[in-house]
Amino acid sequence: MIEENIESSIQNLWQEVRDLNLGTPPHIDHLPTPPTPLQFLRHYINPNKPCLISAAVPHWPALSLWPSLAYLRTTLATTAVSLHLTPTGKADSIAPHPTSPSSLCFASAHVEKLPFPEALDSVMASEEKNKVAYLQQQNDCFRSEYGALAADCEGHIPWATEALGCSPEAVNLWVGNHLSETSFHKDHYENLYVVITGEKRFLLLPPTDVHRMYIRKYPAAHYLYHQDSGEFSLEIDDPITYVPWCSVDPYPSPNEKQREIEKFPLYFNGPKPFEVTVKAGEILYLPSMWFHHVRQSPDDTGLTIAINYWYDMQFDIKYAYFNFLQSIPHSLSNDRALFETRNVESNLDGSSFDSGDESDTAVTRDVRDVSDNEND
Ligand SMILES: O=C(O)CCC(=O)C(=O)O
């Protein structure tokens, strides 16, 4: 009885934040031009509400320069950059456990440092179900590895910097194609995400929907790419560590769809996520702690290029409310069903339930090198 009351209160919360604050999915606010710092603070940062901003960076040379691969190859001719390799395009995501394939693990990409022109060739040559390359490194890479491109963009987003009262903690570059996909997760940053070429498609869920993500602890694993055979192996990290991660794949294959709906009913049968396509020259404001899933489509050159600015979030009362909500168990029966399904299948399921926090994940781990914020 108490459980039912809690579950219906949480469900009311999902609806109430939409009715009172966010609006009706799939749309988010779309601003034709950048807001003033005060508008941004009042209407978006304080209410923790996303928005899409057009004509956001018309003065950036990157918009006209980066669609030219020749320009990028010349400017970065001798620069070593981090290339993430996976067999499927899904890095930092849930994958079959290597020694117990009916259970799951958290798989990170094989990362190589290569001269940019070679790394770019690898992205362009990516092949589905074989080898997918994504140029990215969430450790402030734009200001380190890609320093030669600094003059093509601003070092910060001025109206966001003024509204947030600080400079970006990290600026990251993402160069990929339609095969790269980023699984549902959240970050403890205010994110200003700028697309330069191609398009990015985001699915967004507010922090209040945390129970719909089925965050579980998965054993950490990493892909190894074997140059000689051209094949990948997946190895569990030694010593073993566990990564809390979202379990939901919002785009299951047709033959897995029914099973996924049964495993994750709170996601598939609950309110639709917000959906936004970010085009070249636009900025998505992705508020801290929002769950996001990202796919992309390239422009004529075959690439999608984006740059994002991570600003420190305030660890204020919203953060405290979020932690409290996350600590409340929801839908115990569904959790049990998931647990039992996996154990019947494998008897050796590495994953475990987690009411805790995803913050200590691969996605945020790298950037901690440049962060002195230990709050998360
Ligand atoms: O562009 C992507 O693939 C992922 C972006 C992302 O997760 C982020 O900016 O936090």
The ligand as an SDF file (V2000), in Angstrom:
LIG
                    3D

 10  9  0  0  0  0  0  0  0  0999 V2000
   27.6310   14.1000  -28.8200 O   0  0  0  0  0  0  0  0  0  0  0  0
   27.6550   13.0480  -28.2010 C   0  0  0  0  0  0  0  0  0  0  0  0
   27.8410   11.9660  -28.7790 O   0  0  0  0  0  0  0  0  0  0  0  0
   27.4330   13.0150  -26.7090 C   0  0  0  0  0  0  0  0  0  0  0  0
   27.3330   14.3490  -26.0490 C   0  0  0  0  0  0  0  0  0  0  0  0
   27.1820   14.2430  -24.5650 C   0  0  0  0  0  0  0  0  0  0  0  0
   26.8670   13.2280  -24.0130 O   0  0  0  0  0  0  0  0  0  0  0  0
   27.4150   15.4230  -23.7390 C   0  0  0  0  0  0  0  0  0  0  0  0
   27.6780   16.5180  -24.2800 O   0  0  0  0  0  0  0  0  0  0  0  0
   27.3280   15.3100  -22.5010 O   0  0  0  0  0  0  0  0  0  0  0  0
  1  2  2  0
  2  3  1  0
  2  4  1  0
  4  5  1  0
  5  6  1  0
  6  7  2  0
  6  8  1  0
  8  9  2  0
  8 10  1  0
M  END
$$$$
